[in-house]
């Protein structure tokens, strides 16, 4: 099975874009706080939960 981004619905595309953008901003914007992998894992878990919720819609 191939993961085709063009066949995803609007909500799933939004989840992917928001996850990638927030991950990038989390590490690129200097806030004076040192981020670590745990933040990225929690962000991934949150995105995964939204993905599952979209399945239920």
C-alpha positions in Angstrom: 0.0 0.0 0.0 1.4 3.4 -1.1 0.9 6.5 1.0 -0.5 9.0 -1.5 -0.8 12.5 -0.2 -3.1 13.5 -3.1 -5.8 11.0 -2.0 -6.0 12.3 1.6 -9.0 14.4 2.6 -8.7 18.0 3.5 -8.5 17.4 7.3 -5.7 14.9 7.0 -3.7 17.2 4.8 -4.2 20.0 7.4 -3.0 17.7 10.2 0.2 16.8 8.3 0.9 20.4 7.4 0.2 21.6 10.9 2.5 18.9 12.4 5.4 19.6 10.1 5.0 23.4 10.5 4.8 23.3 14.3 7.7 20.9 14.5 9.8 23.2 12.3 8.8 26.3 14.2 9.4 24.6 17.6 13.0 24.1 16.7 13.7 27.2 14.6 12.1 30.0 16.5 14.4 31.1 19.3 12.3 31.2 22.5 15.1 30.9 25.1 13.8 27.4 26.0 15.7 24.3 25.0 13.5 21.8 23.3 14.2 18.1 23.3 12.9 15.0 21.6 10.1 14.5 24.2 8.4 17.6 22.8 8.4 16.2 19.3 7.1 12.9 20.6 4.2 14.6 22.4 3.5 16.6 19.3 3.4 13.4 17.2 1.1 11.7 19.6 -1.3 14.7 19.5 -1.2 14.7 15.7 -1.9 10.9 15.7 -4.9 11.4 18.0 -6.3 14.0 15.7 -5.7 11.6 12.8 -7.7 8.9 14.6 -10.5 11.3 15.4 -10.7 12.3 11.7 -11.2 8.6 11.0 -14.3 8.6 13.2 -15.9 11.6 11.4 
